[in-house]
Amino acid sequence: MLQLTSRDEAMLDWMNVVRLADVDAIRWALSAYQEDHDGPVSVRRANHWIARMAELGYLGRVRPVYRDRQIVWPTHQSSGRSRPRLFRQTMRHELAVASISARYLAAGYAWARDSRPGAISSHQADGVALLPNGHELVEVELTSKTAVRYSGIMRDHAGRLGRGDVLKVCYFTTEEVGRTVKREADQFLFRDVRPLLVVRPVLDLYGPPAIGAFDLQS
């Protein structure tokens, strides 16, 4: 009979946070739980883990015809939630968040959802990367927002950075969106906190992020 290991339990806990992931994310997340994690595990090992969790009933999986990798999610047995709608507009963004999150795991961080805003003017980041000495807000941007939305978001970032609530804010973007985020940050952030917002243009609309786990520590 197949049994869950401590690694399996940790991976399923992470899946319940990100809720949707592809094989690229699974490869990086699994590498966080091996001794020589100098890169992602192989596609074969990732697919083997997915198949084992699916056999146990903890993961659902599908391979859409328009993608070259499996997409997986926690089943109701694992999460208490129903199957996600896989073809909604936000799916590509959710998969990108999971891939960035997995790289943070491999770099030694923990990962959590940002707290829900307490006011209409507050902003919820895409995720929080946790270390013992503090945490970073993480934003994943595949498309640009309006100037009005960036105004509110940057002011929220400025408040949290100014209070010392977070160590820094990291944006993972496409090249085009990265230019927009930098421009808006230059406009709305004071000079003392502006260096604490970092833009990494490592995304495209279709492939995995062009960044490794140890790049996050620089």
PyMOL CGO cylinders between C-alpha atoms (Angstrom):
from pymol import cmd
from pymol.cgo import CYLINDER

trace = [
    CYLINDER, 0.00, 0.00, 0.00, 1.31, 3.43, -0.95, 0.3, 1, 1, 1, 1, 1, 1,
    CYLINDER, 1.31, 3.43, -0.95, 2.13, 5.66, 2.02, 0.3, 1, 1, 1, 1, 1, 1,
    CYLINDER, 2.13, 5.66, 2.02, 2.65, 9.40, 2.32, 0.3, 1, 1, 1, 1, 1, 1,
    CYLINDER, 2.65, 9.40, 2.32, 6.15, 10.53, 3.25, 0.3, 1, 1, 1, 1, 1, 1,
    CYLINDER, 6.15, 10.53, 3.25, 7.00, 13.76, 5.06, 0.3, 1, 1, 1, 1, 1, 1,
    CYLINDER, 7.00, 13.76, 5.06, 8.02, 15.17, 1.67, 0.3, 1, 1, 1, 1, 1, 1,
    CYLINDER, 8.02, 15.17, 1.67, 4.64, 14.21, 0.23, 0.3, 1, 1, 1, 1, 1, 1,
    CYLINDER, 4.64, 14.21, 0.23, 2.86, 15.96, 3.09, 0.3, 1, 1, 1, 1, 1, 1,
    CYLINDER, 2.86, 15.96, 3.09, 4.96, 19.10, 2.68, 0.3, 1, 1, 1, 1, 1, 1,
    CYLINDER, 4.96, 19.10, 2.68, 4.32, 19.13, -1.07, 0.3, 1, 1, 1, 1, 1, 1,
    CYLINDER, 4.32, 19.13, -1.07, 0.58, 18.69, -0.60, 0.3, 1, 1, 1, 1, 1, 1,
    CYLINDER, 0.58, 18.69, -0.60, 0.56, 21.51, 1.95, 0.3, 1, 1, 1, 1, 1, 1,
    CYLINDER, 0.56, 21.51, 1.95, 2.26, 23.72, -0.64, 0.3, 1, 1, 1, 1, 1, 1,
    CYLINDER, 2.26, 23.72, -0.64, -0.19, 22.61, -3.34, 0.3, 1, 1, 1, 1, 1, 1,
    CYLINDER, -0.19, 22.61, -3.34, -3.04, 23.64, -1.06, 0.3, 1, 1, 1, 1, 1, 1,
    CYLINDER, -3.04, 23.64, -1.06, -1.54, 27.13, -0.93, 0.3, 1, 1, 1, 1, 1, 1,
    CYLINDER, -1.54, 27.13, -0.93, -0.86, 27.63, -4.64, 0.3, 1, 1, 1, 1, 1, 1,
    CYLINDER, -0.86, 27.63, -4.64, -3.88, 25.45, -5.67, 0.3, 1, 1, 1, 1, 1, 1,
    CYLINDER, -3.88, 25.45, -5.67, -2.73, 24.94, -9.28, 0.3, 1, 1, 1, 1, 1, 1,
    CYLINDER, -2.73, 24.94, -9.28, 0.68, 24.05, -10.71, 0.3, 1, 1, 1, 1, 1, 1,
    CYLINDER, 0.68, 24.05, -10.71, 2.39, 22.58, -13.74, 0.3, 1, 1, 1, 1, 1, 1,
    CYLINDER, 2.39, 22.58, -13.74, 5.30, 20.17, -14.02, 0.3, 1, 1, 1, 1, 1, 1,
    CYLINDER, 5.30, 20.17, -14.02, 7.86, 23.00, -14.02, 0.3, 1, 1, 1, 1, 1, 1,
    CYLINDER, 7.86, 23.00, -14.02, 6.65, 24.12, -10.58, 0.3, 1, 1, 1, 1, 1, 1,
    CYLINDER, 6.65, 24.12, -10.58, 6.54, 20.54, -9.26, 0.3, 1, 1, 1, 1, 1, 1,
    CYLINDER, 6.54, 20.54, -9.26, 10.14, 19.96, -10.40, 0.3, 1, 1, 1, 1, 1, 1,
    CYLINDER, 10.14, 19.96, -10.40, 11.40, 22.97, -8.45, 0.3, 1, 1, 1, 1, 1, 1,
    CYLINDER, 11.40, 22.97, -8.45, 9.24, 22.36, -5.38, 0.3, 1, 1, 1, 1, 1, 1,
    CYLINDER, 9.24, 22.36, -5.38, 10.38, 18.73, -5.10, 0.3, 1, 1, 1, 1, 1, 1,
    CYLINDER, 10.38, 18.73, -5.10, 14.00, 19.87, -5.25, 0.3, 1, 1, 1, 1, 1, 1,
    CYLINDER, 14.00, 19.87, -5.25, 13.50, 21.73, -1.96, 0.3, 1, 1, 1, 1, 1, 1,
    CYLINDER, 13.50, 21.73, -1.96, 13.21, 18.37, -0.20, 0.3, 1, 1, 1, 1, 1, 1,
    CYLINDER, 13.21, 18.37, -0.20, 16.32, 16.66, -1.52, 0.3, 1, 1, 1, 1, 1, 1,
    CYLINDER, 16.32, 16.66, -1.52, 19.83, 17.05, -0.10, 0.3, 1, 1, 1, 1, 1, 1,
    CYLINDER, 19.83, 17.05, -0.10, 21.60, 18.10, -3.30, 0.3, 1, 1, 1, 1, 1, 1,
    CYLINDER, 21.60, 18.10, -3.30, 19.02, 20.61, -4.50, 0.3, 1, 1, 1, 1, 1, 1,
    CYLINDER, 19.02, 20.61, -4.50, 21.19, 22.57, -6.92, 0.3, 1, 1, 1, 1, 1, 1,
    CYLINDER, 21.19, 22.57, -6.92, 18.43, 22.57, -9.52, 0.3, 1, 1, 1, 1, 1, 1,
    CYLINDER, 18.43, 22.57, -9.52, 15.02, 21.11, -10.31, 0.3, 1, 1, 1, 1, 1, 1,
    CYLINDER, 15.02, 21.11, -10.31, 14.43, 17.37, -10.28, 0.3, 1, 1, 1, 1, 1, 1,
    CYLINDER, 14.43, 17.37, -10.28, 13.97, 15.67, -13.62, 0.3, 1, 1, 1, 1, 1, 1,
    CYLINDER, 13.97, 15.67, -13.62, 10.69, 15.75, -15.51, 0.3, 1, 1, 1, 1, 1, 1,
    CYLINDER, 10.69, 15.75, -15.51, 10.54, 11.96, -15.05, 0.3, 1, 1, 1, 1, 1, 1,
    CYLINDER, 10.54, 11.96, -15.05, 10.76, 12.22, -11.25, 0.3, 1, 1, 1, 1, 1, 1,
    CYLINDER, 10.76, 12.22, -11.25, 8.20, 15.00, -11.17, 0.3, 1, 1, 1, 1, 1, 1,
    CYLINDER, 8.20, 15.00, -11.17, 5.77, 13.01, -13.30, 0.3, 1, 1, 1, 1, 1, 1,
    CYLINDER, 5.77, 13.01, -13.30, 6.33, 9.93, -11.13, 0.3, 1, 1, 1, 1, 1, 1,
    CYLINDER, 6.33, 9.93, -11.13, 5.44, 11.92, -8.00, 0.3, 1, 1, 1, 1, 1, 1,
    CYLINDER, 5.44, 11.92, -8.00, 2.35, 13.35, -9.69, 0.3, 1, 1, 1, 1, 1, 1,
    CYLINDER, 2.35, 13.35, -9.69, 1.23, 9.88, -10.79, 0.3, 1, 1, 1, 1, 1, 1,
    CYLINDER, 1.23, 9.88, -10.79, 1.70, 8.48, -7.26, 0.3, 1, 1, 1, 1, 1, 1,
    CYLINDER, 1.70, 8.48, -7.26, -0.30, 11.32, -5.67, 0.3, 1, 1, 1, 1, 1, 1,
    CYLINDER, -0.30, 11.32, -5.67, -3.02, 10.92, -8.31, 0.3, 1, 1, 1, 1, 1, 1,
    CYLINDER, -3.02, 10.92, -8.31, -3.21, 7.18, -7.59, 0.3, 1, 1, 1, 1, 1, 1,
    CYLINDER, -3.21, 7.18, -7.59, -3.68, 7.98, -3.91, 0.3, 1, 1, 1, 1, 1, 1,
    CYLINDER, -3.68, 7.98, -3.91, -6.44, 10.43, -4.79, 0.3, 1, 1, 1, 1, 1, 1,
    CYLINDER, -6.44, 10.43, -4.79, -4.65, 13.58, -3.58, 0.3, 1, 1, 1, 1, 1, 1,
    CYLINDER, -4.65, 13.58, -3.58, -4.05, 15.24, -6.95, 0.3, 1, 1, 1, 1, 1, 1,
    CYLINDER, -4.05, 15.24, -6.95, -6.11, 15.75, -10.06, 0.3, 1, 1, 1, 1, 1, 1,
    CYLINDER, -6.11, 15.75, -10.06, -4.30, 16.21, -13.36, 0.3, 1, 1, 1, 1, 1, 1,
    CYLINDER, -4.30, 16.21, -13.36, -4.89, 17.06, -16.98, 0.3, 1, 1, 1, 1, 1, 1,
    CYLINDER, -4.89, 17.06, -16.98, -2.75, 17.86, -20.00, 0.3, 1, 1, 1, 1, 1, 1,
    CYLINDER, -2.75, 17.86, -20.00, -4.53, 20.46, -22.14, 0.3, 1, 1, 1, 1, 1, 1,
    CYLINDER, -4.53, 20.46, -22.14, -3.90, 20.24, -25.86, 0.3, 1, 1, 1, 1, 1, 1,
    CYLINDER, -3.90, 20.24, -25.86, -2.50, 23.79, -25.89, 0.3, 1, 1, 1, 1, 1, 1,
    CYLINDER, -2.50, 23.79, -25.89, 0.19, 23.09, -23.25, 0.3, 1, 1, 1, 1, 1, 1,
    CYLINDER, 0.19, 23.09, -23.25, 3.20, 20.77, -23.30, 0.3, 1, 1, 1, 1, 1, 1,
    CYLINDER, 3.20, 20.77, -23.30, 3.05, 20.04, -19.56, 0.3, 1, 1, 1, 1, 1, 1,
    CYLINDER, 3.05, 20.04, -19.56, 0.57, 18.52, -17.15, 0.3, 1, 1, 1, 1, 1, 1,
    CYLINDER, 0.57, 18.52, -17.15, -1.47, 20.78, -14.87, 0.3, 1, 1, 1, 1, 1, 1,
    CYLINDER, -1.47, 20.78, -14.87, -2.23, 19.45, -11.39, 0.3, 1, 1, 1, 1, 1, 1,
    CYLINDER, -2.23, 19.45, -11.39, -4.39, 20.55, -8.46, 0.3, 1, 1, 1, 1, 1, 1,
    CYLINDER, -4.39, 20.55, -8.46, -5.33, 19.24, -5.00, 0.3, 1, 1, 1, 1, 1, 1,
    CYLINDER, -5.33, 19.24, -5.00, -8.45, 17.09, -5.08, 0.3, 1, 1, 1, 1, 1, 1,
    CYLINDER, -8.45, 17.09, -5.08, -11.41, 17.50, -2.75, 0.3, 1, 1, 1, 1, 1, 1,
    CYLINDER, -11.41, 17.50, -2.75, -9.94, 14.63, -0.70, 0.3, 1, 1, 1, 1, 1, 1,
    CYLINDER, -9.94, 14.63, -0.70, -6.77, 16.66, -0.19, 0.3, 1, 1, 1, 1, 1, 1,
    CYLINDER, -6.77, 16.66, -0.19, -8.10, 20.20, 0.10, 0.3, 1, 1, 1, 1, 1, 1,
    CYLINDER, -8.10, 20.20, 0.10, -11.83, 20.10, 0.68, 0.3, 1, 1, 1, 1, 1, 1,
    CYLINDER, -11.83, 20.10, 0.68, -12.28, 22.25, -2.43, 0.3, 1, 1, 1, 1, 1, 1,
    CYLINDER, -12.28, 22.25, -2.43, -13.90, 21.40, -5.75, 0.3, 1, 1, 1, 1, 1, 1,
    CYLINDER, -13.90, 21.40, -5.75, -11.92, 21.01, -8.97, 0.3, 1, 1, 1, 1, 1, 1,
    CYLINDER, -11.92, 21.01, -8.97, -10.73, 24.40, -10.28, 0.3, 1, 1, 1, 1, 1, 1,
    CYLINDER, -10.73, 24.40, -10.28, -12.01, 25.78, -13.55, 0.3, 1, 1, 1, 1, 1, 1,
    CYLINDER, -12.01, 25.78, -13.55, -9.02, 25.20, -15.77, 0.3, 1, 1, 1, 1, 1, 1,
    CYLINDER, -9.02, 25.20, -15.77, -9.87, 27.46, -18.67, 0.3, 1, 1, 1, 1, 1, 1,
    CYLINDER, -9.87, 27.46, -18.67, -10.56, 30.74, -16.89, 0.3, 1, 1, 1, 1, 1, 1,
    CYLINDER, -10.56, 30.74, -16.89, -8.53, 33.83, -17.79, 0.3, 1, 1, 1, 1, 1, 1,
    CYLINDER, -8.53, 33.83, -17.79, -6.50, 33.77, -14.58, 0.3, 1, 1, 1, 1, 1, 1,
    CYLINDER, -6.50, 33.77, -14.58, -5.14, 30.24, -15.03, 0.3, 1, 1, 1, 1, 1, 1,
    CYLINDER, -5.14, 30.24, -15.03, -1.91, 31.31, -16.76, 0.3, 1, 1, 1, 1, 1, 1,
    CYLINDER, -1.91, 31.31, -16.76, -1.24, 33.77, -13.97, 0.3, 1, 1, 1, 1, 1, 1,
    CYLINDER, -1.24, 33.77, -13.97, -1.88, 31.15, -11.26, 0.3, 1, 1, 1, 1, 1, 1,
    CYLINDER, -1.88, 31.15, -11.26, 0.55, 28.75, -12.92, 0.3, 1, 1, 1, 1, 1, 1,
    CYLINDER, 0.55, 28.75, -12.92, 3.20, 31.47, -13.13, 0.3, 1, 1, 1, 1, 1, 1,
    CYLINDER, 3.20, 31.47, -13.13, 2.74, 32.26, -9.42, 0.3, 1, 1, 1, 1, 1, 1,
    CYLINDER, 2.74, 32.26, -9.42, 3.18, 28.56, -8.58, 0.3, 1, 1, 1, 1, 1, 1,
    CYLINDER, 3.18, 28.56, -8.58, 6.39, 28.35, -10.62, 0.3, 1, 1, 1, 1, 1, 1,
    CYLINDER, 6.39, 28.35, -10.62, 7.87, 31.39, -8.88, 0.3, 1, 1, 1, 1, 1, 1,
    CYLINDER, 7.87, 31.39, -8.88, 6.70, 30.05, -5.51, 0.3, 1, 1, 1, 1, 1, 1,
    CYLINDER, 6.70, 30.05, -5.51, 8.42, 26.71, -6.18, 0.3, 1, 1, 1, 1, 1, 1,
    CYLINDER, 8.42, 26.71, -6.18, 11.71, 28.45, -6.86, 0.3, 1, 1, 1, 1, 1, 1,
    CYLINDER, 11.71, 28.45, -6.86, 11.43, 30.24, -3.53, 0.3, 1, 1, 1, 1, 1, 1,
    CYLINDER, 11.43, 30.24, -3.53, 10.93, 26.86, -1.82, 0.3, 1, 1, 1, 1, 1, 1,
    CYLINDER, 10.93, 26.86, -1.82, 14.05, 25.52, -3.52, 0.3, 1, 1, 1, 1, 1, 1,
    CYLINDER, 14.05, 25.52, -3.52, 15.97, 28.59, -2.31, 0.3, 1, 1, 1, 1, 1, 1,
    CYLINDER, 15.97, 28.59, -2.31, 15.08, 27.83, 1.30, 0.3, 1, 1, 1, 1, 1, 1,
    CYLINDER, 15.08, 27.83, 1.30, 12.04, 30.07, 1.79, 0.3, 1, 1, 1, 1, 1, 1,
    CYLINDER, 12.04, 30.07, 1.79, 8.60, 29.09, 2.98, 0.3, 1, 1, 1, 1, 1, 1,
    CYLINDER, 8.60, 29.09, 2.98, 5.58, 30.27, 1.01, 0.3, 1, 1, 1, 1, 1, 1,
    CYLINDER, 5.58, 30.27, 1.01, 2.25, 31.67, 2.12, 0.3, 1, 1, 1, 1, 1, 1,
    CYLINDER, 2.25, 31.67, 2.12, -0.67, 33.62, 0.79, 0.3, 1, 1, 1, 1, 1, 1,
    CYLINDER, -0.67, 33.62, 0.79, -0.69, 37.31, 1.61, 0.3, 1, 1, 1, 1, 1, 1,
    CYLINDER, -0.69, 37.31, 1.61, -3.24, 38.43, 4.17, 0.3, 1, 1, 1, 1, 1, 1,
    CYLINDER, -3.24, 38.43, 4.17, -6.54, 39.68, 2.79, 0.3, 1, 1, 1, 1, 1, 1,
    CYLINDER, -6.54, 39.68, 2.79, -6.79, 43.46, 2.64, 0.3, 1, 1, 1, 1, 1, 1,
    CYLINDER, -6.79, 43.46, 2.64, -8.51, 45.05, 5.60, 0.3, 1, 1, 1, 1, 1, 1,
    CYLINDER, -8.51, 45.05, 5.60, -9.64, 48.04, 3.57, 0.3, 1, 1, 1, 1, 1, 1,
    CYLINDER, -9.64, 48.04, 3.57, -10.78, 48.66, 0.00, 0.3, 1, 1, 1, 1, 1, 1,
    CYLINDER, -10.78, 48.66, 0.00, -7.64, 50.71, -0.66, 0.3, 1, 1, 1, 1, 1, 1,
    CYLINDER, -7.64, 50.71, -0.66, -5.31, 47.91, 0.54, 0.3, 1, 1, 1, 1, 1, 1,
    CYLINDER, -5.31, 47.91, 0.54, -3.69, 45.40, -1.80, 0.3, 1, 1, 1, 1, 1, 1,
    CYLINDER, -3.69, 45.40, -1.80, -3.16, 41.64, -1.55, 0.3, 1, 1, 1, 1, 1, 1,
    CYLINDER, -3.16, 41.64, -1.55, 0.11, 40.49, -3.13, 0.3, 1, 1, 1, 1, 1, 1,
    CYLINDER, 0.11, 40.49, -3.13, 0.33, 37.25, -5.11, 0.3, 1, 1, 1, 1, 1, 1,
    CYLINDER, 0.33, 37.25, -5.11, 2.33, 35.58, -2.36, 0.3, 1, 1, 1, 1, 1, 1,
    CYLINDER, 2.33, 35.58, -2.36, 4.70, 35.98, 0.57, 0.3, 1, 1, 1, 1, 1, 1,
    CYLINDER, 4.70, 35.98, 0.57, 8.17, 34.41, 0.66, 0.3, 1, 1, 1, 1, 1, 1,
    CYLINDER, 8.17, 34.41, 0.66, 9.14, 33.75, 4.27, 0.3, 1, 1, 1, 1, 1, 1,
    CYLINDER, 9.14, 33.75, 4.27, 12.52, 33.62, 6.00, 0.3, 1, 1, 1, 1, 1, 1,
    CYLINDER, 12.52, 33.62, 6.00, 13.25, 33.58, 9.75, 0.3, 1, 1, 1, 1, 1, 1,
    CYLINDER, 13.25, 33.58, 9.75, 14.42, 37.22, 9.64, 0.3, 1, 1, 1, 1, 1, 1,
    CYLINDER, 14.42, 37.22, 9.64, 11.49, 38.58, 7.65, 0.3, 1, 1, 1, 1, 1, 1,
    CYLINDER, 11.49, 38.58, 7.65, 9.53, 38.18, 4.47, 0.3, 1, 1, 1, 1, 1, 1,
    CYLINDER, 9.53, 38.18, 4.47, 9.20, 39.46, 0.93, 0.3, 1, 1, 1, 1, 1, 1,
    CYLINDER, 9.20, 39.46, 0.93, 6.04, 40.32, -0.95, 0.3, 1, 1, 1, 1, 1, 1,
    CYLINDER, 6.04, 40.32, -0.95, 5.92, 38.67, -4.35, 0.3, 1, 1, 1, 1, 1, 1,
    CYLINDER, 5.92, 38.67, -4.35, 4.01, 39.94, -7.37, 0.3, 1, 1, 1, 1, 1, 1,
    CYLINDER, 4.01, 39.94, -7.37, 3.70, 38.11, -10.70, 0.3, 1, 1, 1, 1, 1, 1,
    CYLINDER, 3.70, 38.11, -10.70, 2.70, 40.29, -13.66, 0.3, 1, 1, 1, 1, 1, 1,
    CYLINDER, 2.70, 40.29, -13.66, 2.03, 38.93, -17.13, 0.3, 1, 1, 1, 1, 1, 1,
    CYLINDER, 2.03, 38.93, -17.13, 0.01, 41.96, -18.26, 0.3, 1, 1, 1, 1, 1, 1,
    CYLINDER, 0.01, 41.96, -18.26, 0.11, 45.60, -17.20, 0.3, 1, 1, 1, 1, 1, 1,
    CYLINDER, 0.11, 45.60, -17.20, -2.50, 47.14, -14.94, 0.3, 1, 1, 1, 1, 1, 1,
    CYLINDER, -2.50, 47.14, -14.94, -3.95, 50.61, -15.38, 0.3, 1, 1, 1, 1, 1, 1,
    CYLINDER, -3.95, 50.61, -15.38, -2.12, 53.63, -14.01, 0.3, 1, 1, 1, 1, 1, 1,
    CYLINDER, -2.12, 53.63, -14.01, -4.92, 54.14, -11.47, 0.3, 1, 1, 1, 1, 1, 1,
    CYLINDER, -4.92, 54.14, -11.47, -4.50, 50.61, -10.10, 0.3, 1, 1, 1, 1, 1, 1,
    CYLINDER, -4.50, 50.61, -10.10, -0.72, 50.91, -9.96, 0.3, 1, 1, 1, 1, 1, 1,
    CYLINDER, -0.72, 50.91, -9.96, -1.10, 54.15, -8.03, 0.3, 1, 1, 1, 1, 1, 1,
    CYLINDER, -1.10, 54.15, -8.03, -3.03, 52.39, -5.25, 0.3, 1, 1, 1, 1, 1, 1,
    CYLINDER, -3.03, 52.39, -5.25, -0.83, 49.30, -5.28, 0.3, 1, 1, 1, 1, 1, 1,
    CYLINDER, -0.83, 49.30, -5.28, 2.42, 51.27, -5.09, 0.3, 1, 1, 1, 1, 1, 1,
    CYLINDER, 2.42, 51.27, -5.09, 1.08, 53.35, -2.21, 0.3, 1, 1, 1, 1, 1, 1,
    CYLINDER, 1.08, 53.35, -2.21, 0.21, 50.15, -0.37, 0.3, 1, 1, 1, 1, 1, 1,
    CYLINDER, 0.21, 50.15, -0.37, 3.72, 48.78, -1.03, 0.3, 1, 1, 1, 1, 1, 1,
    CYLINDER, 3.72, 48.78, -1.03, 5.23, 52.06, 0.16, 0.3, 1, 1, 1, 1, 1, 1,
    CYLINDER, 5.23, 52.06, 0.16, 3.29, 51.89, 3.42, 0.3, 1, 1, 1, 1, 1, 1,
    CYLINDER, 3.29, 51.89, 3.42, 4.32, 48.31, 4.16, 0.3, 1, 1, 1, 1, 1, 1,
    CYLINDER, 4.32, 48.31, 4.16, 7.95, 48.95, 3.24, 0.3, 1, 1, 1, 1, 1, 1,
    CYLINDER, 7.95, 48.95, 3.24, 8.05, 52.18, 5.23, 0.3, 1, 1, 1, 1, 1, 1,
    CYLINDER, 8.05, 52.18, 5.23, 6.66, 50.48, 8.34, 0.3, 1, 1, 1, 1, 1, 1,
    CYLINDER, 6.66, 50.48, 8.34, 9.17, 47.66, 8.02, 0.3, 1, 1, 1, 1, 1, 1,
    CYLINDER, 9.17, 47.66, 8.02, 6.39, 45.09, 7.57, 0.3, 1, 1, 1, 1, 1, 1,
    CYLINDER, 6.39, 45.09, 7.57, 8.32, 43.50, 4.68, 0.3, 1, 1, 1, 1, 1, 1,
    CYLINDER, 8.32, 43.50, 4.68, 11.98, 43.34, 3.66, 0.3, 1, 1, 1, 1, 1, 1,
    CYLINDER, 11.98, 43.34, 3.66, 11.30, 44.03, 0.00, 0.3, 1, 1, 1, 1, 1, 1,
    CYLINDER, 11.30, 44.03, 0.00, 8.78, 43.66, -2.82, 0.3, 1, 1, 1, 1, 1, 1,
    CYLINDER, 8.78, 43.66, -2.82, 9.77, 41.48, -5.79, 0.3, 1, 1, 1, 1, 1, 1,
    CYLINDER, 9.77, 41.48, -5.79, 7.96, 41.76, -9.13, 0.3, 1, 1, 1, 1, 1, 1,
    CYLINDER, 7.96, 41.76, -9.13, 8.37, 38.94, -11.66, 0.3, 1, 1, 1, 1, 1, 1,
    CYLINDER, 8.37, 38.94, -11.66, 7.29, 40.20, -15.05, 0.3, 1, 1, 1, 1, 1, 1,
    CYLINDER, 7.29, 40.20, -15.05, 7.63, 40.05, -18.79, 0.3, 1, 1, 1, 1, 1, 1,
    CYLINDER, 7.63, 40.05, -18.79, 10.05, 42.54, -20.35, 0.3, 1, 1, 1, 1, 1, 1,
    CYLINDER, 10.05, 42.54, -20.35, 7.26, 44.89, -21.39, 0.3, 1, 1, 1, 1, 1, 1,
    CYLINDER, 7.26, 44.89, -21.39, 5.40, 44.80, -18.09, 0.3, 1, 1, 1, 1, 1, 1,
    CYLINDER, 5.40, 44.80, -18.09, 8.66, 45.19, -16.19, 0.3, 1, 1, 1, 1, 1, 1,
    CYLINDER, 8.66, 45.19, -16.19, 9.26, 48.55, -17.84, 0.3, 1, 1, 1, 1, 1, 1,
    CYLINDER, 9.26, 48.55, -17.84, 5.78, 49.67, -16.79, 0.3, 1, 1, 1, 1, 1, 1,
    CYLINDER, 5.78, 49.67, -16.79, 6.25, 48.54, -13.18, 0.3, 1, 1, 1, 1, 1, 1,
    CYLINDER, 6.25, 48.54, -13.18, 9.61, 50.32, -12.92, 0.3, 1, 1, 1, 1, 1, 1,
    CYLINDER, 9.61, 50.32, -12.92, 8.09, 53.52, -14.27, 0.3, 1, 1, 1, 1, 1, 1,
    CYLINDER, 8.09, 53.52, -14.27, 5.18, 53.39, -11.81, 0.3, 1, 1, 1, 1, 1, 1,
    CYLINDER, 5.18, 53.39, -11.81, 7.49, 52.58, -8.90, 0.3, 1, 1, 1, 1, 1, 1,
    CYLINDER, 7.49, 52.58, -8.90, 9.73, 55.52, -9.79, 0.3, 1, 1, 1, 1, 1, 1,
    CYLINDER, 9.73, 55.52, -9.79, 6.69, 57.77, -9.77, 0.3, 1, 1, 1, 1, 1, 1,
    CYLINDER, 6.69, 57.77, -9.77, 4.96, 56.63, -6.58, 0.3, 1, 1, 1, 1, 1, 1,
    CYLINDER, 4.96, 56.63, -6.58, 7.66, 55.34, -4.22, 0.3, 1, 1, 1, 1, 1, 1,
    CYLINDER, 7.66, 55.34, -4.22, 9.83, 57.62, -2.10, 0.3, 1, 1, 1, 1, 1, 1,
    CYLINDER, 9.83, 57.62, -2.10, 13.56, 57.42, -2.72, 0.3, 1, 1, 1, 1, 1, 1,
    CYLINDER, 13.56, 57.42, -2.72, 14.25, 55.75, 0.63, 0.3, 1, 1, 1, 1, 1, 1,
    CYLINDER, 14.25, 55.75, 0.63, 12.05, 52.72, -0.19, 0.3, 1, 1, 1, 1, 1, 1,
    CYLINDER, 12.05, 52.72, -0.19, 12.35, 52.64, -4.00, 0.3, 1, 1, 1, 1, 1, 1,
    CYLINDER, 12.35, 52.64, -4.00, 15.46, 50.34, -3.93, 0.3, 1, 1, 1, 1, 1, 1,
    CYLINDER, 15.46, 50.34, -3.93, 13.40, 47.81, -1.94, 0.3, 1, 1, 1, 1, 1, 1,
    CYLINDER, 13.40, 47.81, -1.94, 11.09, 47.17, -4.89, 0.3, 1, 1, 1, 1, 1, 1,
    CYLINDER, 11.09, 47.17, -4.89, 12.87, 44.85, -7.32, 0.3, 1, 1, 1, 1, 1, 1,
    CYLINDER, 12.87, 44.85, -7.32, 11.69, 44.03, -10.84, 0.3, 1, 1, 1, 1, 1, 1,
    CYLINDER, 11.69, 44.03, -10.84, 12.82, 40.77, -12.46, 0.3, 1, 1, 1, 1, 1, 1,
    CYLINDER, 12.82, 40.77, -12.46, 11.70, 40.49, -16.11, 0.3, 1, 1, 1, 1, 1, 1,
    CYLINDER, 11.70, 40.49, -16.11, 12.02, 36.70, -16.32, 0.3, 1, 1, 1, 1, 1, 1,
    CYLINDER, 12.02, 36.70, -16.32, 8.57, 35.68, -17.61, 0.3, 1, 1, 1, 1, 1, 1,
    CYLINDER, 8.57, 35.68, -17.61, 7.02, 35.15, -20.99, 0.3, 1, 1, 1, 1, 1, 1,
    CYLINDER, 7.02, 35.15, -20.99, 3.41, 34.28, -21.72, 0.3, 1, 1, 1, 1, 1, 1,
    CYLINDER, 3.41, 34.28, -21.72, 3.99, 30.58, -22.38, 0.3, 1, 1, 1, 1, 1, 1,
    CYLINDER, 3.99, 30.58, -22.38, 7.23, 29.10, -21.05, 0.3, 1, 1, 1, 1, 1, 1,
    CYLINDER, 7.23, 29.10, -21.05, 8.56, 28.61, -17.51, 0.3, 1, 1, 1, 1, 1, 1,
    CYLINDER, 8.56, 28.61, -17.51, 10.30, 31.52, -15.72, 0.3, 1, 1, 1, 1, 1, 1,
    CYLINDER, 10.30, 31.52, -15.72, 13.87, 32.08, -16.86, 0.3, 1, 1, 1, 1, 1, 1,
    CYLINDER, 13.87, 32.08, -16.86, 15.25, 32.16, -13.33, 0.3, 1, 1, 1, 1, 1, 1,
    CYLINDER, 15.25, 32.16, -13.33, 16.74, 29.63, -10.93, 0.3, 1, 1, 1, 1, 1, 1,
    CYLINDER, 16.74, 29.63, -10.93, 16.28, 29.28, -7.19, 0.3, 1, 1, 1, 1, 1, 1,
    CYLINDER, 16.28, 29.28, -7.19, 19.63, 30.75, -6.19, 0.3, 1, 1, 1, 1, 1, 1,
    CYLINDER, 19.63, 30.75, -6.19, 19.04, 33.83, -8.35, 0.3, 1, 1, 1, 1, 1, 1,
    CYLINDER, 19.04, 33.83, -8.35, 16.39, 34.80, -5.78, 0.3, 1, 1, 1, 1, 1, 1,
    CYLINDER, 16.39, 34.80, -5.78, 19.04, 35.28, -3.12, 0.3, 1, 1, 1, 1, 1, 1,
    CYLINDER, 19.04, 35.28, -3.12, 20.83, 38.05, -5.01, 0.3, 1, 1, 1, 1, 1, 1,
]
cmd.load_cgo(trace, "trace")
